Amino acid sequence: MSCRAAPCSRPLLAAGLRFPTSSRLRSPLGDWNLWKNPILKSSWTLGAAFPNMFAMPSRLLRCMASGVSGDGGFARPTSTDEAVEPFPMYSWPDKQRPRVCILGGGFGGLYTALRLESLVWPSDKKPQVVLVDQSDKFVFKPMLYELLSGEVDVWEIAPSFTELLKNTKIQFVRDSVKLLRPSDHFRREPGESCTGGVVHLESGTVIEYDWLVLALGAEAKIDVVPGSAEYALPFTTLEDALRVESKLKMLERERFGKNSPTIEVAIVGLGYSGVELSATISERLKNTGTVKAINVQTAICPTAPQGNRDAALKVLESRNIELFLGYFVSCITEASTVEDSSSTITDSEVGGDHKKLILDLQPAERGLKGQTLEADLVLWTVGSTSQIPRLQPPDAPYVLPLNGRGQVETEETLQVKGHPRTFAIGDSAALRDPSGKLLPATAQVAFQQADFAGWNLWAAINDRPLLPFRFQNLGEMMTLGRNDAAITANFIEGLTLEGPLGHAARKLVYCLRMPTDEHRVKVGISWFTKTAIDSLASLQNAVASSFPFPLPTPMGDSSATNHSAAAAMDPDSEVVFDFPPYLCEYKSGRIHRPGGAPTVPAGTDPATGVVSKDIRAGPASARVYLPPGAAGKIPVIVYFHGGGFVVGSPARPATHNYLNDLVARSGAIGVSVYYRLAPEHKLPAAYDDAWAALRWAATLGDGADPWLLDHADLSRVFLAGCSAGANIAHNTAVRASAAGALPEGVAIRGLAVVHPYFTGGEAVGGETAFGPEIRGFMDRTWRYVVSETVGLDDPRVNPFVDDAARRASAGIPCHRVLVCVAENDFLLKERALWYYRELRASGYAGEVEIFESKGVGHAFHFDMLDSDEGVKLQERIVAFIKK
């Protein structure tokens, strides 16, 4: 039997059954009130008995699109003096060629669009394709875990649709779907134009289409138990991954110090996602944290092949992970802050307004007792919900056949049952294999369905037989850490690749599955380069370690060092310098920055309207920000990010969002500096880059930057920075005090140092309570980032260490200085207060102001910009600029 798309005029009722002429629609709806016509009113809900009861002309679709009312989807008739404002219709370039609308830009939607582009079409039948997605990026979701381990960059696994589709005819629309109104289940008159229906978008735009592909995927279902929606985080989108990364970094920063409590992360669910998250986060935290993994079943990954399950269990049991199998979470609550007298640092001191979360566990198996767990972060990996039910027309809730999960029931050809012009794939579809079992909602299924959907669309448009979809399970893969993975291939019985070999094979497979050849090559080169550099460093150290050399024995240590054992250590796992939470350097020379370097591109920020661009600033680089509606001359803020001189950039999401907010609030031009990072580029490299960027801004971008030329008021230049960036801002101000350092007419109006990174050989204020290990750590880390230094008595980090440093600090050419401190910044608060007092006493001629944020920790505002204290701090800095 040949499988074809139903022609538009094909009758779906018994032969000869038609409505009387009096009940048919007249142009343009004539004198008929559709809502009083019982045939039309009830036809939406009679699909079960009579799926296609009357013909629907394309003009009616336009009426549906332009006249949707609150109580239905059809247009009401209007009098001649009553104007109706139509919804904007999406404009297709060609009026003749077929129109294909694809909803969802995941594996199913994007790959279907690319498949349609790759096929050979008759010139008059090649379809116009529009792809709709609420994000501007395609996300390779199976590799979101590598963002947390730092293995991949955002651009590698989340390229923009614009970049991917630039060499195609596919149009991309960034929008959310509001309503679906298919009409391909209605019978049409012979010769009447065929349309598949209309799609309403949240922006108000309406897309009329001939063929529709539903590939909307599923959303995380987070409101499962009391407290889960408020306190748990999902992990299904790029935004989720970046949010989890931000939370982890915040906890790592707050829990800095020898006596700090460990970080506790609870992960609910031990399917593939829960296992991969547990393995990745536990490897990242090492001995600084514990992962508590909870699963309602007593086995992990119950649907996984046995080889993958065994490999995963082996990894989970070897790491700092507590397994709670046979339990479900009944509720999540926020704990009140309780001081622990056994610890020198309480939770309130470490986390500011961060509080512990309490998970109530109830047994799902007999013989277990209920338990209560504490956690700093809860990740929820169980449950998802289809988007299709909420997109059904309110007057026709059953127009698409759905199963109990809200997925669309489809034929073997991937066409929606009763809707020959609508295809559904991926998580949106409920398709069963020959045994009657629902296909899993995995990337592999969507990837294969996209190929079939593209072909079947080609066949339907060209009146060729459609192919039934048959899923070929090629195997399953999971990541278990930075250099660990498990792969079970279905085509080789009993074969499971584990460890580094499985890790390399998994990355190779995913590289080959990237959506376009161009992106595949870029990602392959990037991954190969990273791997080659790491391998070369390991090889060099392995060769070096093969030559015997004496190892120093610490004084007072009576035990001899076992040289042969040390030489046999893996140089890529032996740590030679640990700078938590920013950086770890191994004996091989490899430098690992936990969390990697996620970035966001410059462009227009939809929340604030601020426009940014990346540009060369003399020998350095900078990201420049222009506030919305900029007119006339406005101040210039030269900003330096923090990160201990070893991490960070203006493109980091938190820094970029902060600058967008600061520029929008202050109405000033922002210049955020890409300075070189230690230890690859030790100080004074960062100071030199900062100075180059200031000089670039002070010369209006070497006289060539249009934003600065049109708007920069060089009599109102401000220097600002946080943490290490505040140190850079101060040292840049000192350098600007030299005669002729800046062009005539340039005036540094103010210097804002937020939670500044200063220290010294002698304790000041509350630093006297620190143990000797803190002073030693500060000395080691400072020497680590500077090429030459006298240690903590270096005036660049101790600006009032002697008379010469005092005179240099007192001579900064700023009218005003704002010093911002955080109440719970236990490491740097006292030194910031000391800087404020010493600057006032130094003879500095300007004004010195102090501002303290209550109940929060170091650099809290990047993760809590919208909190009460975050808003207060931002408003204080804005007032300082506008004063």
N, C-alpha and C positions, 0 to 999 in steps of 0.2 A: 504494500500500500504506500502510495506516495503521500508525503506530508507537505502540504502547501498552505500558505497564508490564505485566509478566507478573503475572496474578492469583495470589494465594497458593496456590490449589488447582489451578492449571493444571499438568497432568502434563507432565513434561519427558522421560519415557521412552516407550518404545513402549507403546501402549494395552494395558492389562491387566497390565503388569509390576509386581508388588508383592512386598514381602518377606512371608514367612510370619508369621502372627500371633505365633508363638513368639519371633520376634526383635524384636518391637516393645517399646518401653519401657513399663514399668509405673509406676504412681504410688505413692509417690515414688521411682522407680527400682527399686521392688520388691525382689526378691531377686537381681537381676542385677548382677554385677560387670561394668561396662562395659568394663573393660580386658581382660577375658577373653573378651569377645564378639568374635569375629573380624570380624563384619560391621561393627560399630560402630568397632572399632579401625582397620580399613583404609579406612573410608569417606572419611576426610579426604584420603587420597592417591590416590583413584581418580577425581578430578575430570576428568582428561584424557579418560578413556574414558566415564565415567558421571558427569556433573557433579552430578546430584541424585538420590541413590539412596534416600533415605528421608525421611520427614517428621520435622521437629524441632519439638516443641511448645514453647510459650513457657515452660512450667515447667522444661524442660531448660536453657533459657538462664539461668534463675535459678540452677539448680544449677551451671552453668558459672561464673557470676559469684561464687558463694559458696563454691565448693570447689575452686578452682584449686590444683593441686599442682605440685611442681617438675618432674614428668615428664610433664605433660600439662595439658590445660585442662578436663577433665571432673571432676565430683565423684566421689570414691570413696565407697562405701557406708560407713556408720558404724554401730557398735553402739549400743544404747540408753544405755550408760554412757560413750560417747565423744562429747564435745561438739565441735561444729565452730563456730568463730567466723566468721560470714559477713562478707563485705566490705560496707561501707555502700553501699546503692543510692541513686542519685540520685532524688529525689522529684519526679515530674512533678505539676504542680498539678491536672491533669484526667485522669481515668482513661479517658475516652472519645475525646477528640480525638487526631488523629495527632501523633506525636512525631518531630521532626526534630532530629538532632544534627549540628552543623557543626563540623568539626575544622579549626582554623586561622583566624586573624582578619586575614589579609592582604586584598589586593584581592578574591580569589576568595571567601573565606569571609564576610567582613563584608558585601560587596555582595550576596551571595546572601541573607543573612539580611535585609538591608534590602529587597531585592526581594520576598521572601516577605511581609514586613510591609506592603508597599504594594499588593499585589494584593487584589482583592475575593473574599471567600470565603463559601461557605454557612456559617451560624453553627455548624453541628455538625462542619464539616470544617476550620475554620481551625486550622492546626497550632500546636502548642507548639514553640518553637524555643529551643535552647540552643546557645550559641557557646562553644567551648573554645579557649583560646590560652594559651601559657606566659607571655606578657607581659601587662601591664595596659594597654598602649597599642597602638593601631593606628598603623602607621608608613607614611607616604607615601614609600616608598623612593626614587622617582626624584629627590626633593629633599633627600636626605641630604647631598649635596655643598654645598648652600647653608648648612648648619650650619658648615662649615669656612670659608666666605667671610664669614659673619656676616650674610647676607641675610635669614635666617629665624630665628625663635625655635623652641624645641623644641615648645611648645604648638601652634604653627601646623601642623607636619607630623607631630606625634605626640600627638594628643589621646587621652585615656583612653577605653576602651570604656564605662565608666560614664557619661561625659559624652555620648558619641555615642548611647547606647541609652536614655537616661533617659526619652524620650517614646515608647518602644516597649514591646511586651510581650516582647521578646527577652531571655532570661536569659543572663548572662555568667558563665563559670566560668574562673578563672585556674588552669590546671594543665597538665601535660604528658601526652601520650598514651603509655601504656606498651604496650598490646596491643590488637589489633583481632580481634574474633571475629564476623565476619558469618555470618548463617544464611540469607540470602535466596537461596542457591543450593540449598537443600534443598526437596524436595517436601513438601507438607503435605496432611493429610487434609481432605476437604471439611468446611467449617464450623469448622475449627480456627483459633484466633486467630493473627493474622499479626504477627510481629516481624521486624525486620531484622537483629538481632544485638545484641551488647553491646560496649562500649568500656571498657577498663580504664585508669584514670588513675594517674599516679605516686603520688598521695596515697592510693590505695587505693579511691577511689570508683569504682563501676561504673555506667555509664549504659546502660540498655536503651532501644533506639530502634526506631522503625518505618522511618525513612528516614535515610540517612547521606550527608553530603557531605564528601568528602576534599579539603581545600584546604590541606594542611600546608606546601606550598611545598618549597623545597630548602635545604639547609644548605651553607655554604661548605666546600669540601674543601681543607683547608689542609695536611694531612700528605702532600704530593705528592712532595717530594724530601727528602733528609736535611737537617735543620735548619729546614725551613720551618715546622713546627708550633711549634718553640721560639722562633723569632726573627721570623717574619713575622706581620703583622696582616691579617685579612680586613676587608672593608668592605661588609657586607650588612645589618647590623642597626643599630638606634639605639645599642645598647651599643657596637658596633664604632666607629661614628662618634664617639661621645663619647670613646672611648678614644684614637682617632687625634687628636682635638682636644686631649686632655690631653697626649699625647706631643709634639705640635707646640709647644704652649705651653711645655712643659718645655724643649725644645730652644731655643726663641726666648729664653727667660729665661736659660738657661745660656750661650748664645752672645752675650750682650750685650757690647757694647764694640767699639771700632774695630778692634782687632787680633784679634778672635775668629775662629776658623775658620768657614767657611760651613757651613750645614746641608745635608746630602746625603740626599735621599729617593729610594729606589729603588722603582719601581712595576712589578710583574711582570704583564704582560698589557696589550694595547692594544685590547681590545674597547671597547664603550661605557663600561663602568665605569672601565677604566684610562685612557682618553682624558679623561673628565670629571674624574677625580681629578688627573691630570697638569696639566690646564689650571687647575683650581681652586687646587691647592697652589702651583704656580709663580707664579700671580698674587699669592697671599698672601705668599710669601717674597720676591718681587722680587729684589733684588740680594744678599739675605742668604743665599740658598740655591740649590741646583741640584737639579732633578728628573732622575733617570736612568730612562727608560722602556724596558722590555725586552719584545720581542714575538717569538714563534717564527716568525711569518710576516713577510714583507718589506713587507706592506701593513697599515695600521692599519684597525680596524673593517671587516673584510672583508665582513661581511653588511650594512653600512650603505649607504644610497643614495649615489650618487656625489657629490651636492651636499653632504651632510653630511660625507662623507669629505674632500672638498677643503677645506671650511671648517675642519675640525678640524686638518688637516695645516698649513694656513696659520697657525693660532694656535700650534700646538706649535712650529713652526719660528721664530716671532717672539719666543718667550719663552726663559727660561733653562732649556731642556730639552735633554738629550742623548738622542737616539734610538738604541737598539741593536736594529735590526731583523734578523731571521733568526737569533736566538740563543734558547737556552733555558737556564734556571738548573738546574745539576746538583746544587748543594748550597749551603747557607748556613752559615757558621761565625762564631764570635765571635773578633775579633782581640784579641791581647794589646796592652796599652797601650804605645805606643812614643813617647818624647819627641821632639819635633821642634825641634831647636835653632834653626831659622829662624823660629819663632813665639814670641812672648813668652808665649803661653798654651798649655799642652799640653792634650791631650784630657782627661787625668785631672784637671787643674785646673778645666776647664770643666764636665765632666759628672759629676764624682763617680765613682760606680760604673758610669756609662754607658760602654760600649765600642763601638767601631766594629764593623760587621758586614761580612763578606766574602762576596761572591756570586761563585761560579765560573760563568762563562758558556761554554757550548759551542755551536759553530756548528750551525745547522739547515740551512744552505745551503752549497753548495760555494763555495770561494774565500774563505771567512771563517776567521779564526783565533780560537782561544779567548781569552777575556779575563777579567780579575779586576777586580771593582768594589768600592769601599768605600761604605758607607752608614751613616747614623745611624738610619734608619728604613726598614723594608721593608714595603710594602703588597702583598698578594697578591690579585689579582682574577680568577684563572683557576680553573676547576673548581668543580663543585658536586655534591652527592650527595642523592639522594632519601631521605626519612625512612621511606618505606613499608616497605622490606625488613626493617628492624629491628623493625617492629611486627607482623610476621606471627606467628601462633601457632607455637611451637616444634614442636608435634605436627602442624601443618598448614602447612608453609612455602610451599605453592603455592596457598593458598586464594584469593588474589587474583592474577589474571594480570598479570605484570610483564614489561616489556621489558628489554633489557640495561642500561638506565640506572636501573633500579629504579622506573620510572614505571608507573602502572596503565594497562593497555590498556582503552580505552573504545569504546563504540559512538558513532555520529554524534550520538546523543541525549545524550551525556555520561554515560550509564550504564556502569558497569563491566561488561565482558563476563562473562556468566554470573551477574551479580548485579543483578537488576532494581531493587532498592531501594537501591542504592549509586551515587552520582554522584561523579565525580572531575573536578576542574578545576585550572587553573593549572599550576604546576610539578609537581603530583602526577600529572597526566594525560599519557598518550601518545596524542594524537589527531593524525591525519594529515589534511591537506587533500585535495581531490579528486585532486591530482596524486600523492599518496602521500608527500608530504614532511611530516615532523613539524612541528607548529606550534611557533614559538619560545616559550621560557619568558620572556615579557615581561609587564609590567603591563597593556599594552593587550589582550593575549589573555585574561588572567584577568578583566579588567574586562568584556569582552564575554561571556565564558563564564558569569560570574555572573548576567547577565541571563537567559541561556537556561536555566541550571540552576534559577533561581527559577521561571521559567515552566513548565519541564518537571516540576518537583515539583508545581506546582499542577495540571497536566494529569494526572499520574499519580494523585494523590490523588482527583481528581474524575473519573477514568476517561475522560479526553479524549485525543485524539491528541497525541503528543510531537513536538516539532520537531527536525529535524537541525540541528546547529550549523554555521554557515558564518562563518568569520572574515573580517571586512572590514578590510583594512590601510589605515588612514586616513593613515599617514605616520609619520615617526620624528623624535624631538627629542633634542637633547643640549645640556647647558650647557657653556660654554667659559670661564666666568669671571663676575665679579660683574655685568657689564653686557654679556654676550656669550653668544650661543647660536646654534644652527643648527636649522632646521626644514625638512624636506622633506615636502610634502603629496602624497599619491598621487593625489588627484583633480585636480591641476593639473600636467600634464606639465612637467618641467624646472624647477619653482619651488622655490627654496630661500631661506628668509629667514635672514639672518645678522645678527650684531652686535646693537645695541640693539633693533632691530625684532624680530628673532627671540627675543631675551630677553624682551621684553614679551609677545609672542604665547605663548611657552611658559608663562609664569607665569599668563596668563589662562586657557589651556587647563587647567592643573593646578588652578587655583582652582575652575573649573567642575566638576572631577572630584572635589572633596572629598566625603566620604561623605554628609553631611547638609546640608540647607538652612541650618540654624543655624550650623554650623561654616563653611560656605561664605561666609556673610555676614561672620562675624567675621574670617576670614582675608582676605577681599576688602577690608574696611575697613582692616585693619592694613597690608596691602601698598599700598593706595592712599594711605594717610596717609604711609607712609615715602617713597613715590615723589614725592608732592606736595611734601613738605618738601625733599627733595633737589632737585627741579626748581625750586622757588621760590628756593632759595638760589643755584642756578646762574643763574637769570634775573636776580636782583637784582645779582649780581656782573657779569653780562654788561652790564647797563645802566650800572652804575657804571664799568666799564672803557671804555665808549664816550666818557667825558669825559676829556680829556687832563689829566694831572697830572705834575709833575716827580718823577722817581725819584731817590733818593739814590745818589750814587756813592761807594763806599768809598774812604777816604783811601789814597793810595798806588797806587790802581788807575788806570793811565794810559788804559785802554780806556774809551770812552764807552758808556753803557748804551743799547741800542737800544730806545727806548720803544715804538715801533710793534710790535716783535716781542713785547715783554713783554705789551702790551695784548691781543695776539692769542692769547696762551696760554689754554688751557682752564682756567678758575678751579676746575673740579672735579677737576683732575688736578695742579695746582700745589700742592706741599706748603709750608705756612708753618710748621708745627711737627711734628717727628717725635719721638715718645716711645716708642722700641722697648723691649719688644715689645708695649706696651700700647695705644698710641693714635697716630693720625696725623690732623692737622688740615689741611684744604685751604683754599685762598684763598677758595673759595666760602662758607666757614663750615661745610661738612660735616665731621663728625668721624667717623672710621672706627676702630672698635675691632676689630682682627683677631680672628677667631674668634667674633665676636658675643657673645651673652650667654646660653648654654644654661643652663637652670634645671631644678630638680627640685621637685616640690610637697612641702609639708609633709605629715606623716602618720606612719604606723607604719613603722619601719625593720625589715624582716624579719630582717636579720642580727644586730641588737643588741637589738631589742625597744624601742628608744627611741621615744617619741611626741613629735611636734613640731607646732607650730601657728604661723601668722603672725598678728600682732596689732598694733594701734596701741599704741605706748609713749609716751604723752603726745603731743607734736608730731612725734615720730619713729615709726619702725616697727621691729619686731624679730621674729625667729623664736625661739620659746621651746621648749626641749627638756626632757622629763621622763624620768628613767631608769626602766627597768622595775622594778616592785615597789616604787616609792617609798613609804616609810613614815616618819612622824615628820618632824623637822626636818633638813634637809640643806643643804650649802653652795650658794652661788649664784655662777656664773661669768658675768661680763659679758664677751663676746668681740667683738673688732673684727678684721674680715678685712683682708688686705693687698690690694695692687694699685696701688701708687704714687699713691693718692688718686684714681685716674681710672677704675679698673675693679673689678669684683667685686661680690658680694653674698652674703648668707647662703644664698641659693637656688642658688648655683653648685654643681654636683655635688661637686667636690673639697672645698669648704668645708662643705657639708652632711654629707658622709660623715665628714669629720674631726670635726665637732661630735657626730655620733652616737656615734662611737668614744670621744671624750673624756668625754662625759656617761655612757656606759655603764660605762667603766672607773672613773671617779671617783665615781660615784653622786651627782653634783651636778646641780642645775638649771642649764641653759644658757640665756643670753640673748644671741643673736647679732644685732648691730645692722645695720639697713639704713640706712647713712648716705649722704647725698647726695654725688655724685661731681663732681669738677672735670673739665673747665673750665666746665661748665654751672653748677655751684655751687661757687665757689672757697672755700678755707678762709677763715674758720673755720666754714663750714657743717657739715663733717664733725665738727669738735669739738663744735659745738652739739648735733648729733644724738646723738653719743655721750653727752654729759652728760644730755640729756633721757632717754635710755634707762636710764642709771644711776639717775637720780632716780625713774623709773617703777618700777624694780625695788626701790629702797630704800623705796618707799611701798607695796609689795605690789601693784603694778599699780594705783596710785591707789586701793588698798583694795578692788579689784574682781576681781582675777585669782584664780581658785580654786586653781591650782597653787601660786602664791606664798603665798596665804593658808594653805594646808594644810601646805606643806612648806618654805618659805624660812626659813633661819636667817640673819637679817640681821647676826648677829655674826660670820659667816664668809662675807664677800663677797670675791670675787677678780676682779681685772681682768687680762685677757690679750689678746694680739694678736700677729700676725706681720707683719713688714716695716712698711708704712705703718700697719697696725693696731697694731703695738707702739708706734709714735710716738703714735698716738691714745690708747692705754692710759696711757702716761706722762703726757701732757698732761691727761688726765682725772683722774689721780691728783693732779697739781699743783692742779687746780681744786678737788678735794675737800678740800684742806688748809685752805681758807678757813673761818673760824669760822661755824658754823651752815649750812654748805653742804649737809650731809646730815642727815636726821632723827636725833634722839637714839636711841642704841642700835644704829645702823648702824656696823659696823666693817669696813674694808677690810683683810682679813687678809693678802692677798698681791698682788703685781704680777708677772706673768710676761711678759717681753718676749722674743720669739723672732725672731732675725735682724732686729733693730730698724733702722728707717730713720732714722738720724741722720747729720749731716754737719757741715761747718764751713768757714770761709774759710781756715784754716790746716791743713796736713796733719798727721796724727798717726800714729805708729807706721809701719807698712808703707805707709801712703798716700803717703809721700815718694817711692815708686817710680812713682807714677802720673804720666802725662804731663799737660800743662796742659789737654788736651782733656777729661779726665775731670772736673777741677774746674770747667771751664766748663760741661760738660753738667749737672753737679749743680746749678750755680747757675741755669741756664736752666730746668731742670725744676721746681725749687723755686719760682721766680718765676712759672712757668706755672700752678701749682695754688693760689697764695695771692693774695688780693685786694690786700693791702698788706703789704710786707715790706722789710726792710733787706738781704735776700739771705741768704747762708749764715751770717751772724752773728745771725740771728733765733733767739731762745731757744727757739722751738717746735721747731726742727730742730737746734739747737746748745745743749743744755740746761745747759751749763756755760761759756757764752761770757763771762760777767762775774759779779761778786759777787751781783748781784740774781738772776740765773738760778740761780747755785749755791745760794743760800739757798732759792729756791723748790723746787728739786729735792731738797734735803736735808730739806725739810719735808713731803714726801709722807707721808700718814697710813697707811702700810702697815707691817705688822709685819715682812714679809720681801719681798725682791725676788729673782727668778730671772732671770738673763740667759743666753739660749741662743744659741750661735754655731755656724756650720757651717765646717768646715775649709777648704772650697773656695769660700766666699762671698767672692770676691776684692774685690768692691766695698764691702761693708758690714761685713765681719768686724772689721777694725781699729777702726772707729768703735764697734762693740759692745763690744770689749774696753776701749776708752777710757771708754765709759759706765760699765762695771763698776768700773774703777779710780777714776774721778772721783767716783762715788757713794759709794764706801767712804771716800774722803778728804774728802768734803764736810761731814762731821758728821752724816750720816744715822744715826738712832738704831737702826734695825732691822738685820736680817741680810741680807747680800748674797751670793748664790750664783752660781756660773758653771757652765755645762755645755756641752761641745763635742761635736758630732757629727762623726765621722771620715770623710773621703773622700767627702763629699757637698757639694752646692752650696746656694745660697740657696733657702729655702722648699721643699726637696726632699720634705718629708714629705707634702705633699698628693698627690703622684703616687706616692709610695713608702711609704705608711702601713704596709704589711705587711712592709717590708724590715727587716733587723736594726737598722739605725740609726733607722728610723722608729719601731719598737717601743721602742727604748731611749729615744728622745726623749719619746714619749708616756708611758712609765712614769715618767720623771723628773718630768714635769709633774704626773702624777697623784699621785706621792709628795709633791710640793710642796703640792698641795691638801689631801691627807689628813694632812699632818704636824701 
